[in-house]
Amino acid sequence: MWSDEQALIQDIAREFPGIVKLTSIGKSFEGRDIDMLTLAVGSKSAEETAARSSMLFTGAHHPREAVSVQMPFYILFKALHGLIHGDDFWTQQLRTNTFHFIPVVNIDGYH
């Protein structure tokens, strides 16, 4: 199951290279990467991105919380859709804030 989410995370980062950055925030107890997607529009540097107000969306803190993984993805897709289609609200939010998404915090339990 997790391989589907991993593929989705990698696809999003690949399809939006100027907007979405994929990083690992560290390793789990069992050595798996904990992936984070960062969404920021118009940032010229990591320092500029870090200086903005930030929001963090997380899911799957506990094992067997499959539904909680969908909420970070939903918000991410809503933001990207708004940006692509010129929605003023999302365009402004993404130009002034940084959004961080960790769809699966407890990667070992989810796996």
C-alpha positions in Angstrom: 0.0 0.0 0.0 2.7 2.5 0.9 4.4 2.1 -2.5 1.3 3.7 -4.1 1.7 6.8 -1.8 5.5 6.9 -2.4 4.9 6.8 -6.2 2.3 9.6 -5.9 4.7 11.7 -3.8 7.5 11.3 -6.3 5.1 12.0 -9.2 4.0 15.3 -7.7 7.5 16.4 -7.1 8.5 15.5 -10.6 5.5 17.2 -12.2 5.9 20.4 -10.3 9.7 20.9 -10.0 9.6 24.7 -9.6 6.9 24.6 -7.0 7.1 21.3 -5.0 10.3 20.1 -3.3 10.6 16.6 -2.0 12.9 16.0 1.0 13.4 13.4 3.7 13.1 14.8 7.2 14.9 11.8 8.5 14.8 8.1 9.0 12.3 6.0 10.9 13.3 3.5 13.6 13.3 0.8 10.9 15.4 3.0 8.5 12.7 4.2 6.1 12.7 7.8 4.8 10.0 10.1 6.1 9.1 12.1 3.1 8.0 15.8 3.1 6.7 17.8 0.2 7.3 21.6 0.5 5.1 23.8 -1.6 6.2 27.4 -2.2 5.7 29.7 -5.2 8.1 32.4 -6.2 10.8 31.7 -3.7 14.3 32.3 -5.0 16.2 30.5 -2.2 15.8 28.2 0.7 16.3 31.1 3.0 13.4 33.0 1.4 11.2 30.0 1.7 12.1 29.5 5.4 11.4 33.1 6.2 7.8 32.9 5.2 4.9 31.8 7.4 4.5 28.1 7.3 1.8 25.5 7.7 2.4 21.8 8.3 -0.1 19.1 7.3 0.5 15.6 8.5 -1.1 12.2 8.4 -0.8 8.6 9.7 0.6 9.3 13.1 -0.6 5.9 14.2 -0.7 2.5 12.4 -3.9 1.7 10.5 -4.9 5.3 9.9 -5.1 5.0 6.2 -7.8 7.7 5.9 -5.6 10.3 7.6 -3.1 10.0 4.8 -5.7 11.4 2.4 -6.1 14.8 4.1 -2.6 16.1 3.4 -3.0 14.9 -0.2 -6.4 16.6 -0.5 -5.1 19.9 0.7 -2.0 19.6 -1.5 -4.1 18.9 -4.6 -6.6 21.7 -3.7 -3.7 24.2 -3.5 -2.0 23.0 -6.8 -5.4 23.0 -8.6 -6.1 26.5 -7.4 -2.6 27.7 -8.5 -2.8 26.0 -11.9 -6.3 27.5 -12.6 -5.5 31.0 -11.4 -7.6 30.9 -8.2 -6.7 34.2 -6.4 -7.0 32.8 -2.9 -4.6 29.9 -3.5 -2.2 32.0 -5.7 -1.9 34.6 -2.9 -1.5 31.9 -0.2 1.2 30.1 -2.1 3.1 33.3 -2.8 3.2 34.4 0.8 3.3 31.2 2.8 5.1 27.9 2.7 3.1 24.7 3.0 4.8 21.5 4.2 3.1 18.1 3.8 4.1 14.9 5.6 1.4 12.4 4.4 2.8 9.5 6.6 4.5 10.4 9.9 4.6 6.9 11.2 6.0 5.2 8.1 7.0 2.0 10.0 3.5 1.5 11.4 1.8 2.4 8.1 4.1 0.0 6.2 
